[in-house]
Amino acid sequence: MKKRIVIFGGLVLLLVAVGFYFTRQITAESTSTSQFRKTNTTRTLVAPKVAEPEQINVVDVEGTAEKKSSRGGVWSPMGKGDMLRVDDSVRTRNHSSVILGLGKTSTIELSNASEIEVRELSGAVQRLGLIKGRASVDYGEDGKRVLNIENSDGTVVARVDEGKFSILNNGQLVAVATETGSVDLSAAGESVTVNPGMESVVEKGQAPAKPYSVTPEGYMKTFSSTCKKQNDNMAVVRGTVSTGTTVLVNGTETKTNPDGTFFTHVRVPEGSRRVELKTTDIWGKEREQMLMCNEPKPTAKIDNIDIIWGNKGEGG
C-alpha cells in the first residue's frame, strides 16, 4: 500500500514539473512576441530622412542684381542670403557685382553686366553656364567634386577641381586665365590645360588656343589707344588691349576683336577734345584714361579757281 502511495506521489510531482515547464515556455514566447510587435510598430513610425537638394547661396550683392527662378521665368531683385537651385539664373547690372557661395570653401564673383545660369548641382559635379560677362572663381573642393563652367550653348567648357581663375565670355570668344591650380579648357573636340600664370582663348567655333604666359601686370603693358576728331564732331577711337579685356568708350561698351584690337566712333561735344576710356581686364583690374583727341586739319581756303580748257599749248 505504501509502495503505491509513493509511486502515485512521484507521478503527481512529475506532472506538476512538466506543467510548470510548459507554462514558462508559453510565457516566454508570449513576451517575445509582444516585444517584437512593439519594436516593429515603433520602427514603422520613423520616417526616412530626405536629402535636401543642393543649393548655391548668395554671399554678397553690390549694386543691382536680379535672379530668375527657372527658364522662362521673370527677373526679380535679389539680395544677400538668397538661395539658387538648378535652372535658376543671376544677372548683374552696370557697376554691380555678386558673390556666390558653392559649398563651404568655394566662391564665384560675377562682375558687372554679367549673367550666369545654374545647370547641375550634385555630389560629383557643379555645372554653371556663363551666358555673358566675366566671373572670378576660387574653387577649393579638395578633389571631392569638380566645377564646370560652360558658355551659353555648352560648346566650350572650363573644368577645375581646385584653383583660382577668371573666365570671360563676350559672345565672340571665351578666355580663361589661371592664377593658381590648373583649368582644363575644352572646345571642338580638343582640350588644353591652363596652368598658373597662363591664359588660353577659344574663338567661336574653334578649338582652344595654345596657352601663353600672362600676368595682371602684363595686361597693362599691352594697352594703347588713339583718338582723332573729325569735322562733324565725331571722333575715331582705336586701340589694342589684351585678349579678354572689356572696353568702354564714354560709358558704352565697344566690341574687341579676338586679337585685342578695337575701333569705334563716338560723338564729342562742340569745343571739347576729351574722350573717356575705361578697360577691365580678365583679372578684374580696371584702368581709366582720358584721351585727348587730335583736331582735324583745317580745310585749305580757296581764293580763286583757274579753269583751263583743252590741252596746254594749244592755240585757238
LOLUMRO-767944 format. One record per atom (N, C-alpha, C, O, CB): x, y, z. Coordinates in steps of 0.001 Angstrom, whole numbers, plus 500000, padded with zeros to 6 digits. Atoms other than C-alpha are relative to their C-alpha. Glycine has a CB too. Example, Ala and Ser with C-alpha at 12.3 -4.5 7.8 and 13.67 -1.06 7.14 Angstrom:
% LOLUMRO-767944
500890498810500000 512300495500507800 500900501200500000 501936501181500665 499008500027501246 499180498810499940 513670498940507140 499230501090500730 499739502198500899 500414500462498585 
This chain:
% LOLUMRO-767944
500821498795500000 500000500000500000 500863501266500000 500661502215499243 499067500000501212 499089498858499930 502768502342500996 500742500191498686 500991501322498269 500999499819501142 499277499924501280 504590501498497743 499172500705498945 499699501494498161 500379498599499509 500881499361500995 501559502558495668 499895501499500266 499871502319499348 498588499355500022 500114498575499666 501279505809497569 501234500753499540 501135501870499033 499796500192501513 498744499350500418 504940506596496870 500026500192498483 500427501244497986 501226499161500452 499994499916501464 504539505838493164 499026501084499549 499326501876498656 499627498629499362 501005499002500371 501369507940492985 500520501411500267 500328502310499448 498688499761500775 499454498672499670 503091510872494721 501063500419499003 501145501591498637 500587500007501415 498959499679500977 506022510650492297 499394500457498681 499883501396498052 500904498789499767 500654499604501245 503663510813489311 499430501396500098 499516502180499153 498901499018499641 500562498653499815 501936513871490762 501083501058499894 500905502075499225 499292500112501360 498897499036500066 505250515648491256 500516500159498570 500846501266498146 501145499563500923 499539499953501395 506295514745487689 499061500830499143 499504501629498319 500117498583499423 500973499228500771 503061516152486261 500089501480500329 499989502321499436 498585499491500262 499879498589499594 503455519368488256 501238500623499345 501181501753498859 500086500125501558 498758499474500600 507054519780486988 499823500231498504 500257501252497972 501180499029500246 500218499844501446 506015519209483368 499097501187499719 499340501950498784 499391498722499399 500895498875500194 503182521677483693 500690501332500218 500463502285499473 498826499882500919 499245498775499730 505458524301485188 500932500348498846 501075501516498484 500805499852501289 499067499771501115 507955523855482343 499283500600498790 499730501594498219 500690498683499599 500732499490501161 505372524334479587 499408501379500262 499305502196499346 498894499033499612 500541498677499658 503855527295481418 501074501078499776 500773502145499239 499500500025501481 498899499039500192 507275529063481410 500295500209498522 500563501340498118 501270499518500722 499742499896501426 507790528330477682 498954500880499311 499276501727498477 500023498611499366 501076499216500605 504396529765476767 500117501460500390 499900502353499571 498633499452500415 499848498617499522 505010532847478899 501144500700499289 501030501865498907 500236500027501514 498828499423500688 508442533398477323 499683500323498558 500065501381498059 501192499040500063 500354499750501390 507061533052473799 499050501188499883 499163502003498968 499368498753499379 500957498892500017 504220535432474601 500705501335500208 500373502321499550 498928499799501077 499249498771499738 506659538035475994 500838500395498795 500910501572498442 500897499829501229 499172499735501174 508964537704472977 499168500546498856 499586501477498167 500723498733499560 500883499545501072 506081538133470557 499520501417500250 499420502227499328 498805499064499858 500462498655499655 504842541187472425 501085501033499757 500822502114499231 499549500053501457 498892499081500222 508287542789472358 500254500213498521 500531501338498104 501255499486500672 499785499889501437 508670542057468635 498978500932499363 499298501787498538 499935498624499345 501042499156500551 505321543622467882 500219501462500389 500003502368499584 498630499524500473 499769498637499546 506199546660469959 501146500652499247 501069501808498832 500282500017501487 498835499480500737 509590547046468303 499653500267498554 500027501303498005 501174499020500078 500353499860501401 508174546525464827 499093501211499797 499231501928498806 499318498727499489 500906498867500106 505432549102465452 500757501321500100 500443502287499405 498929499923501084 499208498787499810 507996551659466628 500783500342498749 500867501512498377 500949499840501180 499201499769501200 510151551240463521 499160500573498855 499647501430498117 500662498701499558 500820499530501110 507288551848461104 499608501468500170 499191502113499209 498749499138499871 500376498623499765 506653555226462735 501126500986499678 500883502191499605 499572500166501426 498850499140500300 510189556568461914 500047500274498510 500208499345497718 501327499350500475 499976499633501417 510121558487458603 501436500114499506 502273500679500211 499249501326499768 498636499892500543 513237558191456375 500358501440499693 499512502227499267 500145499152498736 499528498648500282 515335561322456008 500116500228498497 500645499384497775 501352500251500682 499934499642501415 515027563039452628 501093501048499810 501038502115500422 498623500531499486 498890499077500226 518227564719451367 499495501273499314 498759501220498328 501104499325499148 500389498739500609 517750568396450623 500786500233498713 501956499855498635 500218501161500979 499288499750501258 518635569488447072 501147500976500192 501080501874501031 499042500534498944 498851499102499963 521986571176446513 499565501414499615 498723501603498738 501119499497499054 500319498611500301 521824574967446503 501269500849500027 502285500458500601 498961500547500999 498928499011499974 524082577966445928 499477501207500765 498374501686500504 500469500395498544 500458498862499223 523893580800448411 500620501304499512 501760501327499048 500319499791501463 499536498674500390 524223584499447643 500715500611501201 500084500959502199 498810500909499516 499189499513498896 527073585726449842 499920501520500122 499829502056501226 501448499564499821 500024498534499959 527005589402448864 499520500549498668 499705499930497620 501399500566500341 500462499298501196 525445591822446394 500427501452500105 500164502114501109 498451499883499831 499629498583500065 526899595181445403 499337500616498773 499528500138497655 501558500182499946 500725499407501115 524741597440443268 498685499289499779 497983498945500730 500837499960498732 501291500603500366 521801595907441411 500203498652499345 500944498531498369 499215500923499059 499946501355500560 521396592183440736 498601499406500017 497769499764500851 500994499096500797 501311500620500128 518438590055439688 500149498501499825 501195498017499390 499224500604498822 500009501446500209 517524586375439646 498705499585499318 497678500258499409 500171499248501338 501153500580500681 515165584251437602 499882498571500491 500833497796500398 500141500066498429 500158501273499298 513706581196439324 500088498782499095 500466497706499557 498693499982500711 499919501125500918 513539578990436238 500032500535498585 499784501718498350 498815499021500197 499982499589501403 513892579066432486 498625500499499587 497609499835499793 500444498834499093 501253499417500406 511260581338431078 499315500776501101 498216501293500905 499101498946499507 500587499271498899 510639582932434468 500198501497499850 500675501974498820 500583499529501303 499917498542499995 510548586620435359 501152500436500887 501325499900501982 498670500633500481 498901499471499212 513585588544436580 499451500804501172 498511501583501017 500930500868499129 500421499269498803 513216589880440130 501231500353500827 502254499679500714 498988499164500843 498842499591499194 515530591690442597 500458498877500923 499644498086501401 499662501247500827 499448500997499098 517840589504444669 500913500683501001 501368501803500769 500761498906499222 499160499418498972 519864590096447815 500789498957500751 500656497759500502 499170500790500956 499178500872499179 522285588638450293 499133499000500760 498109499364501338 500843500825500976 500738501039499304 521107585325451741 499052499213499125 498548498175499554 499245500597501104 500855500753500920 519043584243448732 500679498692499610 501904498574499654 499676500837498739 499489501307500413 519421580654447548 499644499741498541 498590500153498056 499435498879500902 500194500322501413 519783579374443987 499987498489499819 500780497771500428 501107500644499127 500082501417500318 518781575974442646 500235499795498507 500437500746497752 498630499420500422 499799500338501409 519186574172439346 498958500709499139 497778500748499488 499927498467499786 500796499241500974 517785576193436398 499786501453500410 499171502213499661 498658499334499804 500066498587499631 517999579467438356 501104500773499281 502146500211498944 500124500174501538 499028499135500659 519840582399436744 500211501264500814 499329501688501561 499543500350498573 499645498742499331 521584585520438077 500606500937498967 501382500513498111 500997499759501189 499369499019500869 522462588715436258 500274501277500792 499547501616501726 499111500296498766 499622498752499351 524169591934437309 499835501157499024 499984500996497813 501452499931500521 500107498784500806 523590595459436071 501367500680499949 502336500191500529 498916500969500580 498753499242500067 526268598025435256 500426500449501388 499592500789502227 499849501214499073 499409499576498733 528586598894438140 499483499158501164 499321499670502272 499706501478500252 500508500902498962 527305595881440104 500788498697499988 501468498382499011 498492499720499796 499340501296499914 528657592526441271 499288499133501022 498566499633501885 501488500162500368 500614500966499098 527544589378443088 501040498949500364 501808498511499507 498741499343499353 499150501108499565 529463586810445157 499099498834500365 498203498966501199 500909500410501210 500775501213499762 528032583282445125 500858498982500745 502043498822500455 499481499405498666 499291501037499259 528980580537447583 499630498615499521 498453498258499470 499715500122501476 500200501385500426 529432576979446322 500581499098501082 501793498888501119 500669499717498599 499484500795498890 529696574753449386 500615500904501056 500271502081501155 501034498980499503 499413499264498890 531818575832452348 501292500722499630 501700501647500332 500260499066501138 498661499473500271 535096576676450623 500152500631498626 501269501002498265 501000498909500142 499868499518501369 534327577931447100 499080501196499747 497965501264500266 499689498873499009 500787498814500342 533116581256445693 500167500347498523 501168500001497896 500413501196500880 499950499441501348 532335582847442331 499530501448500089 498449501731500606 499115499168498990 500389498595500050 532300586611441862 499606500349498575 500417500258497652 501148500922500499 500533499629501307 530140587724438965 500129501507499829 499600502273500635 498517499548499847 499739498579500209 531238591085437529 498776500713499432 497723500110499224 501194500186499066 501120499213500502 529061593892436212 499583499567498599 500398499072497820 500358501475500000 500567500335501311 526807593318433194 500294498555499608 500672498277498470 500546500946498931 499735501422500244 527192589541433503 498774499173500350 497881499631501063 501220499518500814 501124500903499727 524813586579433609 500506498573500093 501321498139499279 498910500117498906 499588501386499800 525239583034434907 498771499155500312 497804499642500899 501054499887501139 501139500907499833 522918580007434988 500458498743500736 501522498201500438 499372499631498621 499706501231499265 522863577052437425 499440498820499209 498231498732498993 499396500043501450 500438501103500869 522742573866435333 500015498627500673 499216497760500317 500872499952498782 499949501292499308 523693570993437652 500704500173501337 501733500843501429 500724498929499135 499397500017498668 524429570531441365 499877498593500552 498772498130500835 499322501040500953 500015501367499488 525414567075442584 501248499772500838 502090500660500976 499916498968498841 498827500318499202 527945565334444774 501259499839499188 502358499848499742 499760498768500769 498841500216500856 530224564806441784 500392501228499195 501571501432498905 499731498865499070 499702498868500878 529933567987439739 499060501167500285 497891500976500621 499894499581498525 500795498776499995 528733571586439888 500189500628498621 501315500922498219 500431500994501175 499912499541501393 527916572878436396 499219501303499848 498030501376500155 499454498915499017 500595498688500197 527240576519435565 500199500454498559 501136500024497887 500603501022500977 499865499442501344 526687578403432315 500232501501500097 499387502230500616 498745499695499141 499727498561500043 528342581808431868 499436500517498682 500068500396497633 501553500314500132 500691499542501200 525908583353429416 500730501184499375 500878501257498155 498552500383500328 499224498850500472 527866586608429157 500739500607501184 500374500399502340 499082501064499314 499293499289498949 530364588685431075 501200499256500543 501765498388499878 499072500296501107 498775500534499407 533175587763433446 499728499505501410 498903500067502130 501110501063500013 500118500562498659 533490585646436585 501387499642500524 502233499131499789 499074498754500000 498762500388499325 536331585179439071 499681498854500942 498772498961501765 500638501205500773 500322501237499290 536431581696440609 501106499656500992 502290499696500657 499792498840499005 499091500543498985 538048580472443833 499391498683500456 498484498661501289 500213501006501219 500620501309499779 537330576741443953 500919499137500846 502082498935500498 499686499299498655 499180500791499094 538544574573446830 499284498799500552 499166498659501769 500473500841501120 500720501192499560 536623571307446959 500921498823500316 500440497743500660 499011499591498947 499007501023499651 539857569300447513 499779498684499248 499964497604499809 499967499740501496 500152501198500822 539097566883444696 498742499211500269 498545498160499659 501159499121500197 501223500735499701 535740565829446166 499010500073498838 498242499138498615 499355500544501275 500806499868501210 533962567133443063 500629501082499130 501581501744499544 498506500341500341 499417499058500946 534645569333440057 498977501064499632 497770500889499804 500499499271498738 500839498907500478 533307572602438699 500178500146498506 501304500246498018 500338501323500721 499994499736501439 532392573025435038 499294501325499745 498159501525500180 499312498840499207 500632498765500441 531732576492433634 499973499993498481 501019499895497840 500750501257500548 500193500090501437 530327576499430103 499596501353499420 499206502265500149 498946498944499671 500583498837500665 529442579127427532 498499499759499846 497986498754500340 500679500262498606 501460500078500040 525781579696426675 499484498699499393 498513498133499895 499452501164499222 500495501216500650 525402576693424346 500755498741500403 500502497671499850 500074500159498514 499288501165499487 527789574377426215 501087499447499100 501585498349499346 499041498938500269 498968500492500913 530291574068423360 501417500253500512 502376499661500017 499832500645498646 498705499721499370 533130575478425492 499862499712501487 498924500183502131 500462501487499749 500083500397498594 533856574008428937 501341500233500681 502382499782500203 499576498516500132 498832499844499129 536324575114431620 499761499133501229 498758499293501925 500240501516500400 500178500995498934 536836572331434179 501125500126501024 502298500181500654 499962498561499411 498994499845498950 538614572658437547 499581499182501217 498393499065501514 500187501501500380 500311500673498741 538873570598440730 500518500787501202 500067500572502327 500593498594500006 499524499118498944 540821573188442751 500878501091499386 501782500791498606 500783499202501080 499172498918500519 542267576616441962 499248501311499873 498042501381500108 500562499618498667 500567498676500243 541698580308441208 500205500363498536 501302500216497997 500644501068500931 499882499595501399 540952581552437708 498892500981499665 497915501114500401 499944498774499060 501019499095500513 538992584123435737 499570499518498626 500375498978497867 500522501461499939 500534500425501291 536762583414432759 499109501092499441 498319501700500164 499219498670500130 500769498954500684 535239585792430220 499287499407498804 499855498591498079 500913501165499557 500755500370501194 532523585237427618 499369501264499430 498437501811500020 498911498919500322 500564498794500616 531832588179425281 499171499699498758 498838500599497987 501110500958499640 500810500398501139 529865586208422715 500797499618498770 500320498853497932 499077501091499652 499125500327501118 532753586025420251 501118499052500410 501623498287499589 500588501265499413 498933500862499508 535316584266422401 499820499752501489 499132500496502187 501380500623499720 499918500324498576 535857582627425779 501476499993500375 502281499313499739 499314498614500328 498613499915499556 539070583463427633 500096499509501439 499237499814502266 500538501451499877 499757500515498651 540460581694430714 501424500334500400 502365500019499672 499752498463500076 498684499685499445 543368582985432829 500068499410501402 499175499639502217 500262501552500022 499885500730498742 544609580904435775 501012500657500929 502106501038500513 500396498551499739 499108499449498978 546126582237438987 500668498897500814 501885498914500997 499227500936500928 499466501169499306 546540579000440987 499278498754499503 498193498852498929 499853500147501543 500593501237500490 545817575353440217 500082499920498489 500922500578497876 498552499886500452 500028500117501459 545016574365436648 498572499798499535 497735499253500255 500897498837499517 501339500083500588 541983574533434367 500101499281498671 500949499614497843 499366501413499818 500081500688501286 541147572145431543 498943500695499145 497764500727499497 499661498481500188 500888499255500897 539641574139428668 499756499175498749 500702498802498055 500602501390499633 500349500888501115 537779572136426011 499018500664499051 498120501397499465 499410498692500525 500911499521501045 536081573003422724 500347499301498699 501508498964498464 500084501552499836 499809500589501326 535626571495419253 500794498695500062 501615498428499184 500708500991499087 499362501302499887 536820568078420456 501445500024500456 502099498981500468 499929499321498713 498619499896499536 540166569370421752 500038500650501379 499101501341501779 500854500808498998 499878499484498652 541427570305425204 501430500420500287 502378499797499809 499539498963501011 498687499544499545 544320572252426737 499928500215501506 498848500433502056 500441501315499260 499909499738498571 545493572667430338 500616501372500219 501734501643499781 500828498905500715 499542498637499731 545822576263431511 500573500030501411 499829500032502392 498833501044499837 499308500032498720 548418576285434298 500117501407500594 499790502381499916 501390499374499836 499894498677499357 549099579145436784 500821500981499175 501875500629498645 500620499862501382 499309498971500761 550118582401435092 499838499865498496 500550500518497732 501441499980500338 500218500228501425 548801581190431730 498569500400499625 497692500536500478 500268498514499634 501326499671500535 545844582101429514 499788499253498692 500732499000497944 499844501536499784 500364500587501283 544005580418426660 498690500613499549 497872501041500364 499889498450500093 501184499373500586 541323581695424317 499343499033499023 500020498311498292 500371501328499289 500763500794500963 538581579932422378 499153500960499172 498209501566499680 499104498923500719 500851499218500888 537227581807419382 498790499163499602 498839497933499607 500786500469498744 501262500674500280 533684580977418365 500166498925498937 500617499200497825 498950501008499560 499935501121500928 533544577543416730 501382499384499833 501550498459499038 499513500437498683 498634500476500155 537289576950417146 500434499188501221 499745499146502240 500954501179499778 499399500725498880 539493574766419354 500776500981500879 501106502075500423 500933498860499489 499254499086499120 541314576299422353 501388500308499446 502051499434498888 500126499400501405 498658499611500425 544479578254421534 501022499448500988 500696499174502143 500123501545499887 498929500464499124 547785577082422943 500192501016501129 500334502208500856 501328499795499200 499854499057498887 548131578594426457 501304500794499898 502330500276499456 499950499251501336 498834499128500026 550539581517426742 500121500695501338 499133500849502056 499905501030498852 499727499390498705 552138583241429713 499479501425500046 499650502189499095 501497499977500299 500518498648499813 550469586368431045 499799500230501490 499498499300502238 498665500215499213 500220499613498615 550218588235434343 499128501247500025 499011501930499008 501348500246500736 500803498768499938 547925591029435570 500792501236499623 500252502148498996 499432500178501387 499171498857500358 550828593456435208 500236500058498504 500337501140497924 501327499944500734 499757500046501432 551395592298431654 498867500568499183 499085501073498082 500254498605499578 501146499452500717 547903593341430646 500139501498499795 499795502019498734 498713499695500747 499913498554500081 548630596975431370 501044500437498976 500922501507498381 500327500581501364 498935499629500918 551752596965429226 499572499933498539 500176500579497684 501188499113500218 500416500163501391 549874595961426087 498949501020499593 498489501012498451 499467498603499777 501076499050500263 547365598798426324 500511501173499163 501557501746499467 499396500509501321 499688498816500808 547453601509423632 498719500479499341 497817499688499065 501100499692498926 501209499463500619 544889603850422098 500289501357499388 501227502046499788 498860500106501025 499906498685500640 544454606900419871 498595500522499754 497635499755499691 500805499928498664 501291499376500276 541653609364419212 500211501136499016 501088501980499207 499328500514501307 499907498959501012 541160611560416175 498624500580499748 497690499872499373 500606499452498695 501276499326500168 538399614131415972 499793500362498539 500736500724497835 499925501253500882 500340499675501369 536600614715412692 499198501299499948 498843501860500984 499213498853499357 500654498705500169 534868617771411277 498551500029500486 498018501100500775 500041500392498557 501403500057499609 531375616577412248 499812499728501492 498764499231501905 499292498937499200 500026500214498555 532171616416415993 499955498524500385 499632498181501522 498815500708500597 499827501409499694 532618612676415745 501502499718500129 502325500354499470 499341499096498899 498598500359499820 535857611074416910 500182498516499734 499307497708500044 500488500363501420 499642501387500250 537528607853415823 500951499557501103 502024500135501279 500645499820498586 499171500525498918 538902605844418757 500391498574499644 499541497738499339 499250500054501378 499504501338500297 541060602823418147 501113499656500974 501749500538501550 500500499899498536 498930500391499089 543469600786420210 500169498495500067 499538497745499322 499733500544501382 499698501421499802 544804597436421382 500056499704501493 500705500421502255 501342499609499311 499966500457498611 544220595637424667 500270498495500000 500214497846498955 498655500335500747 499790501445499893 544990592148425937 498684499269499792 497613499780500120 500610499632501370 501183500808500268 542588589412424915 499215499774501287 499789499446502325 500393498651499366 500841500183498830 539656589180427297 499721501273500751 499070501240501795 500622499031500911 500220498717499346 539639592878428192 498727500653499488 498470500662498284 501195500928499782 501207499259500347 536360594818428245 500339501473499850 501052502031500684 498899499798501067 499693498603500291 536499598332426743 498715500814499987 497750500457499310 500742500133498651 501112499050500005 534094601197427480 500519501343499502 501494501870500037 499359500138501426 499650498678500519 534314604418425437 498829500933500303 497720500744499804 500315499954498449 501060499096499516 532351607254427044 498822499227500584 497664499593500383 499510500904498862 501019500779499311 530463604631429039 499307498944499182 498480498204499714 499000500894500520 500629500993500871 529451602484426057 500990498898499661 502112499171499234 499469500659498711 499099501113500269 530919599011425643 500311499904498511 499423500016497666 499394498685500500 499530500085501376 532973598623422478 500488498580499712 501212497989500514 501129501033499739 499605501347500372 533463595329420696 501505499922499771 502088500785499115 499248499550498748 498580500253500242 537010593958420773 500151498755499141 499401497791499292 500773499840501334 499731501143500864 538391591596418161 500799498940500757 501375499237501803 500759500445498735 499244501052499319 539989588254419086 501462500353500260 502053499858501220 499939498746499194 498604499622499791 543444589840418706 500147501189500949 501258501674501163 500651500327498671 499944498913499030 542536592592421197 499843501390499418 499810502359500177 501270499934500720 500166498679500604 542115595445418696 498542500440500093 497634499610500125 500469499990498528 501355499468499985 539089597736418847 499965501306499211 500983501980499050 499507500220501455 500193498824500845 537668600561416724 498564500462500157 497642499653500054 500332499692498503 501362499506499845 534660602811417284 499935501489499706 500953502181499732 499481499716501410 500269498576500162 533116606215416546 499222500488501214 498339499789501710 499215500282498683 500691499444498856 531968608437419375 499827501502499798 500712502154499245 500769499700501309 500257498568500154 530419611923419456 500712500778501102 500677500394502271 498481500291500027 499286499124499072 532488614668421101 499313501363499985 499106501916498905 501521500126499617 500699498706499968 530739617889422276 500805501106499314 502034501066499264 499706500402501446 499370498855500650 531469621092420431 500954500678500981 500588500981502117 498931501004499487 498999499332499187 534633622665421772 500765499085500933 501640499546501667 499359501056500789 499301500946499125 535787619521423569 500836499042499176 500531498772498015 499002499219500870 499156500995500658 538521617061422696 500136498741500851 500896497836500506 501382500587499708 499821501087499040 538110614655425606 499083498803499725 497905498960499403 499753500513501399 500748501261500079 537020611001425388 500453499126501162 501651498941501375 500225499271498613 499675500845498855 536847608749428441 500087498538499573 499182498013498925 498953500172501116 499770501406500343 538251605243428037 500190499212501289 501018499568502128 501242499838499058 499896500841498806 537779602552430670 500131498544499576 499350498064498755 498767500193500930 499777501404500336 539113598985430464 499988499155501268 500401499607502336 501338499821499242 499964500986498916 538653595915432680 500564498715499429 499957498103498550 498575499768500628 499390501208500546 540994593005432061 499364498755500593 498472498845501436 501504499996500258 500626501252499592 540187589368432627 500168499735501490 499395498972502070 500579498849499207 499780500152498566 541581589574436186 499088500914500807 499017500800502030 501454500287500341 500846499062499288 539118592339437019 500680501308500320 500104502158500999 499520499385501249 499274498755499768 541751595069437090 499462501084499065 499380500894497851 501529499798499788 500568498906500783 540285598379435959 501030501101499758 501932501331500563 498774500577500708 499136498874500333 542012601270434255 499171501052499274 498415500729498357 501210499545499129 500698498898500651 540625604661433282 501015500956499388 502073501219499961 499084500744501003 499110499084500706 542184607042430794 499164501052499279 498130500735498691 500911499234498998 500655498934500727 541135610388429391 500818500292498749 501956500754498835 499839501271500883 499307499776501269 542063610634425719 499763501423499510 498649501941499586 499534498986498940 500111498690500643 542766613986424086 500032499772498501 501064499393497947 501149500978500455 500099500283501430 541580613703420507 500742501065499180 500698502255499490 498519499930499570 499339499081500929 543649615233417730 498943500747499190 497979500152498708 500978499234499056 500927499190500778 541860618106415998 500183499708498509 501291499403498067 500211501507500292 499874500212501446 541082617696412283 500799501128499357 500785502264499831 498610499896499345 499250498976500721 543316619524409852 499036500987499351 498034500573498769 500920499360498935 500906499009500606 541729622787408686 499968499863498485 500967499523497850 500425501426500384 500148500085501453 540386622836405162 500655501216499354 500422502346499783 498500499904499596 499284498905500666 542559624928402839 499012500956499334 498074500534498658 500995499444498952 500874498993500572 540932628199401810 500303500183498519 501469500270498133 500147501329500747 499821499853501449 540384628588398051 499728501452499599 498593501924499668 499057499027499219 500163498592500394 540983632130396846 499413500151498607 498499500949498401 501332500715500061 500522499917501363 540392631604393133 500200498677499299 500991497845499743 500681501134499212 499937501246500766 539963628842390604 500316500353498550 499619501149497922 498655499189500106 499653499845501413 541664628758387239 499437498840499223 499676497681499563 501527500094499801 500549501049500870 539822626845384575 500676500091498657 500631501130497997 498456500127499849 499299500035501287 541824625819381540 499306498979499099 499187497806499453 501519499644500187 500676500890500937 540018624347378584 501013499473499000 501870500207498508 498837500726499276 499108500583501033 541809621977376268 501369499733500584 501602499891501782 500126500941498772 498639500326499602 545452620970376362 500865501251500015 500707502162499201 500598498949499062 499098498861499862 548120623368377452 500853500133498733 501409499147498250 500902499842501259 499161499741501201 549910624958374462 499199500032498709 499695500430497656 501083498938499879 500800499981501228 547046624577372052 499538501434499718 499217502183500640 498772499036500117 500488498656500400 546069627700370178 498517499953499683 497887498895499718 500784500533498769 501375499974500474 542663628855369074 499138500840500856 497942500968500591 499439498637499929 
